C-alpha cells in the first residue's frame, strides 16, 4: 500500500490506543459507514471485543 515508516508507526500507535481503550465503549452503540451486508463491520468488531474485554475485567476484579 506504499505507507511510509512514519505512517505505519502512527497506525500502530492508533491501534494501541483503540485496544487499550476498549473498556470505554463496552455496552455502547457505535455507528459506522460499512454496508449493512458487510461481514467485517469495524464497529461491530470493536463492540464484540469491548464486551469480551469487559467480561474479563468483571472476573479479574
PyMOL commands that set and color helices and strands:
alter all, ss='L'
color gray80, all
select helices_A, chain A and resi 5-20+22-24+42-60
alter helices_A, ss='H'
color red, helices_A
deselect
rebuild
show_as cartoon
